[in-house]
Amino acid sequence: MLAYRHAFHAGNHADVLKHVVLVQVLRYMARKDKPFTLVDTHAGAGGYSLEGRFARKKAEYEHGVARLWSRPDLPAPLADYIELVRRFNGGDAQAATVRLAQYPGSPAFAQMLLRPQDRLRLYELHSTDHRILAAYLGRHPNTQVAQADGFAALRGELPPPSRRGVVLIDPSYELKSDYAKVVGALREALTRFADGSVIVWYPQLTTLESAQLPKRLQAAADALATKGWLHARLTVQQPDARGFGLIGSGVFIANPPHMLRGVLAPLMQTLVDVLGQFDGANYLLEQAQ
């Protein structure tokens, strides 16, 4: 949806879950020398100021990345994620005084983790976000930034030349039609690239579409993915007084790295403990049987 701006939500609990998973998948892909391609269907602006008027309006990051920022006791994958956020803010592991002023979007995490031989393909329809993204990453080697529909672009991107790749699908879901498009995009990706890793982020809302999406994704992956699927969901808050609001989020991975469940299992409870905003905060971690 062209009115959606992720800057309002940058660094919130949903970003934390999505980017922790993305970082671990990209780390795994880089274990082999052979190049791989990352396709991001809804790339946003690439990075976000947490001090700008958009982020400050609701300050969602204060209940997300900010709660992890200074903790010394994080499990290694969460510490890895925070170190990358710290690097994006101009610091490193030794720079304990770095201030949390900016948050990296998925393209920025990718730019920090991809190697010279890897390829990055970024799609963003919003004209302002595309302009910012193109200025930030458009001239990087092996990177293409397009103002185009990421759903439609998958047909031309898959399979990647090296037959190794990751697809990240994370639309805004501001339109109900996005739910069906996500399922269609997963089917398209797996039909063209059956063993590629496909990461789908979704919001946990009190709507039928949100509640049904994981099962629809599972059915698609059961039929088409060669290496199964993994589903992680983090519920951090209750609906508002009208029964609305983002109560959590989920990440569904078709053809996940074999080690991913073992990486996520020890840290999901930490995310509940640190990011949970009510006594019933919880997580779900399940995989194909």
Phi, psi and omega in degrees: 000130189284349176274346185285134175232118183290345180304332178292336189242002187303133176080010179283182184300327179292320175298320180302308181299311182301315186280331172299316178295313181302315181300316182292323177295317180291323175301317180296316181298329182281358179292332178261146182292332184299135183292159175221166180244137170250125175250121178250112188283337182221078196281340182069207184270353179095323178197162190217140172281132175270001180250000179280172186293329179294306182294326183284343184302313177243349179049048182296333181296337180296334177259011180236252186300327182297331180287340179263343195305315187251010182282131181270356191248025185285144170303153188307316180296325177288321176297322177299313178300314180294325178298322178291321175297320178298318179297320179297333178269011174090014182243187176213185185299332182272347184268081187291342185264008180299133181270140178280098183239342182223154178232130180282132170282180181304319178299325180290318174302316180298316181299327179284337188252334181287149182265169182303330183275351183273161183243142179235125181237116188241131180236132179207125183274327184296126189297318181291313179296322178297318180297317179295316180298316181295322178292328183281315189235355188299335182259005178288144179301144177058024180238133174235134179240123184233138172272085187206166179287113182295328176301311183291334185288339185301324182302321182275345184265340187243142355284154179289160184304323184274356184063021172231129183191163177228136175243130175249120180242110182213070177290177182283336185061022174292332175257135180299333180294342179298328182297315178292323179296323179296315178297317177297321179293321177298316178297317179299314182297315183285332176293320182274337187211077194296333181252013176282149177278124180239121181254122177244120173265145175214152177276143173266110182234167177270054179233156180296319182299316180293318182294326183276340188301314181304317179294324178293321177293319178298318180298319179295316181291323178301325183278332192235332184283138181274343185234027174077200181209163177223138183229122177240130178229137181235117179254120188243341183210167178271160173299160177285184185299336179269359180089013183248181175111159178278104183270347179176196179201166179223157175231124179248127183239116171273138185055057181288155170305144187298335183270356193293318179300317180296330177286317185284326187306314182287340187259346182297321178293326175299318178297320176299312184295321186271322186261345181298139183244007174205165187296337181270010178304142186201174176222160174230134175223113183221159180217167178298140180271000000 
